[in-house]
């Protein structure tokens, strides 16, 4: 595969789909969105079939779809548009964000009715999810986003003193549930901090690094539910069970979750502070072909199925080896870029 291509970054810029080309130019190479080429690429992104589909979810008041949290709702829609490279000032995306800020009574759509209670418990409910959606679009100056960032820091700070699963969970009807007053980071706590910057002080960076080291020590974490009286609620623990997998033993599902998780961890700017993360990034870097391509064949459906949690495939399909390699190489490039260019 490598013999067919020159330098991989150049190849992604020149030959990958518009979303990958746009995001490599923007995030890795630092090119402004106002340049002629970037404007051209953005216009092409708006013609992507998945983007067109999401844009057609728009309701008269700006809401996307009907759900808040779900496969076809405003959370998933905004995440897809941002991943594809649609800029937050695009009218449909801007209107969706305005609607999400305005219609707070809709935050229960597609989510358990006790979602607000989960927020109050510090375990991540609809208020946290809403803040994370704004973070995807690069917006963090809203008061409700800053409030959730503070709560996310509290959740990560809670992790470090815990020495075992027994410190945070107890058995209830044959399942593990969080003990009262436990606060624990979900995928949304991780994503919110990964896509925001105002919280970044050296003190907070060390706090997060210390928490991640403890999550590594506690890995693999079992399924732990949230208990509300006799009701058990599954937390948003996608990708949050095992921070310390043996990479040479990972199957396709583990790789799918690893790419999701490691991109967020790299964006946090803590890789250099956590030896296990350094080792994982080094292993991934070594796996890149001599020309810089990630050629391991991975086929888990959650690479291509877009929703609130899943979806990483920006190319139109993986029916060709080239498209799969471009997508996985792009994700690898992002991880390396953020891991090697840490900014506190």
ChimeraX attribute file (.defattr): number of C-alpha atoms within 10 A of each C-alpha:
attribute: neighborCount
match mode: 1-to-1
recipient: residues
	/A:1	12
	/A:2	15
	/A:3	8
	/A:4	6
	/A:5	12
	/A:6	11
	/A:7	12
	/A:8	21
	/A:9	22
	/A:10	14
	/A:11	14
	/A:12	22
	/A:13	18
	/A:14	12
	/A:15	15
	/A:16	22
	/A:17	21
	/A:18	26
	/A:19	23
	/A:20	27
	/A:21	22
	/A:22	28
	/A:23	24
	/A:24	22
	/A:25	20
	/A:26	15
	/A:27	14
	/A:28	16
	/A:29	13
	/A:30	10
	/A:31	15
	/A:32	13
	/A:33	17
	/A:34	9
	/A:35	10
	/A:36	10
	/A:37	14
	/A:38	19
	/A:39	14
	/A:40	14
	/A:41	20
	/A:42	20
	/A:43	13
	/A:44	14
	/A:45	22
	/A:46	19
	/A:47	12
	/A:48	17
	/A:49	11
	/A:50	18
	/A:51	18
	/A:52	13
	/A:53	12
	/A:54	21
	/A:55	20
	/A:56	12
	/A:57	18
	/A:58	20
	/A:59	15
	/A:60	8
	/A:61	11
	/A:62	19
	/A:63	25
	/A:64	28
	/A:65	20
	/A:66	16
	/A:67	19
	/A:68	26
	/A:69	24
	/A:70	18
	/A:71	18
	/A:72	19
	/A:73	22
	/A:74	30
	/A:75	28
	/A:76	25
	/A:77	31
	/A:78	27
	/A:79	23
	/A:80	23
	/A:81	24
	/A:82	20
	/A:83	19
	/A:84	25
	/A:85	23
	/A:86	23
	/A:87	16
	/A:88	20
	/A:89	11
	/A:90	12
	/A:91	12
	/A:92	22
	/A:93	25
	/A:94	16
	/A:95	20
	/A:96	24
	/A:97	24
	/A:98	14
	/A:99	18
	/A:100	23
	/A:101	14
	/A:102	10
	/A:103	11
	/A:104	13
	/A:105	8
	/A:106	16
	/A:107	23
	/A:108	18
	/A:109	16
	/A:110	15
	/A:111	15
	/A:112	16
	/A:113	11
	/A:114	14
	/A:115	19
	/A:116	17
	/A:117	15
	/A:118	21
	/A:119	17
	/A:120	13
	/A:121	16
	/A:122	21
	/A:123	25
	/A:124	27
	/A:125	24
	/A:126	24
	/A:127	20
	/A:128	25
	/A:129	25
	/A:130	24
	/A:131	26
	/A:132	29
	/A:133	27
	/A:134	25
	/A:135	23
	/A:136	21
	/A:137	23
	/A:138	15
	/A:139	16
	/A:140	21
	/A:141	12
	/A:142	12
	/A:143	10
	/A:144	15
	/A:145	23
	/A:146	17
	/A:147	13
	/A:148	23
	/A:149	24
	/A:150	12
	/A:151	21
	/A:152	27
	/A:153	20
	/A:154	17
	/A:155	23
	/A:156	24
	/A:157	20
	/A:158	17
	/A:159	23
	/A:160	17
	/A:161	11
	/A:162	14
	/A:163	13
	/A:164	13
	/A:165	15
	/A:166	12
	/A:167	12
	/A:168	20
	/A:169	19
	/A:170	16
	/A:171	13
	/A:172	13
	/A:173	8
	/A:174	7
	/A:175	13
	/A:176	20
	/A:177	21
	/A:178	21
	/A:179	17
	/A:180	12
	/A:181	10
	/A:182	16
	/A:183	22
	/A:184	21
	/A:185	24
	/A:186	23
	/A:187	20
	/A:188	24
	/A:189	26
	/A:190	23
	/A:191	24
	/A:192	27
	/A:193	24
	/A:194	19
	/A:195	19
	/A:196	23
	/A:197	17
	/A:198	11
	/A:199	15
	/A:200	15
	/A:201	12
	/A:202	11
	/A:203	10
	/A:204	15
	/A:205	19
	/A:206	16
	/A:207	19
	/A:208	26
	/A:209	22
	/A:210	20
	/A:211	22
	/A:212	24
	/A:213	20
	/A:214	19
	/A:215	22
	/A:216	19
	/A:217	15
	/A:218	19
	/A:219	17
	/A:220	14
	/A:221	16
	/A:222	14
	/A:223	13
	/A:224	22
	/A:225	22
	/A:226	20
	/A:227	17
	/A:228	12
	/A:229	6
	/A:230	8
	/A:231	9
	/A:232	16
	/A:233	16
	/A:234	12
	/A:235	18
	/A:236	18
	/A:237	17
	/A:238	14
	/A:239	18
	/A:240	21
	/A:241	19
	/A:242	18
	/A:243	23
	/A:244	17
	/A:245	17
	/A:246	8
	/A:247	14
	/A:248	7
	/A:249	9
	/A:250	12
	/A:251	12
	/A:252	17
	/A:253	14
	/A:254	16
	/A:255	18
	/A:256	22
	/A:257	18
	/A:258	21
	/A:259	18
	/A:260	23
	/A:261	19
	/A:262	23
	/A:263	21
	/A:264	21
	/A:265	23
	/A:266	24
	/A:267	26
	/A:268	26
	/A:269	21
	/A:270	24
	/A:271	23
	/A:272	15
	/A:273	16
	/A:274	15
	/A:275	12
	/A:276	17
	/A:277	22
	/A:278	16
	/A:279	14
	/A:280	19
	/A:281	20
	/A:282	12
	/A:283	13
	/A:284	15
	/A:285	17
	/A:286	12
	/A:287	15
	/A:288	18
	/A:289	16
	/A:290	12
	/A:291	15
	/A:292	19
	/A:293	26
	/A:294	26
	/A:295	18
	/A:296	13
	/A:297	11
	/A:298	16
	/A:299	15
	/A:300	14
	/A:301	14
	/A:302	17
	/A:303	24
	/A:304	17
	/A:305	14
	/A:306	20
	/A:307	20
	/A:308	21
	/A:309	21
	/A:310	19
	/A:311	19
	/A:312	21
	/A:313	24
	/A:314	27
	/A:315	20
	/A:316	14
	/A:317	12
	/A:318	18
	/A:319	8
	/A:320	8
	/A:321	12
	/A:322	14
	/A:323	19
	/A:324	24
	/A:325	21
	/A:326	26
	/A:327	25
	/A:328	24
	/A:329	22
	/A:330	24
	/A:331	21
	/A:332	22
	/A:333	23
	/A:334	21
	/A:335	23
	/A:336	20
	/A:337	17
	/A:338	21
	/A:339	23
	/A:340	15
	/A:341	13
	/A:342	14
	/A:343	15
	/A:344	16
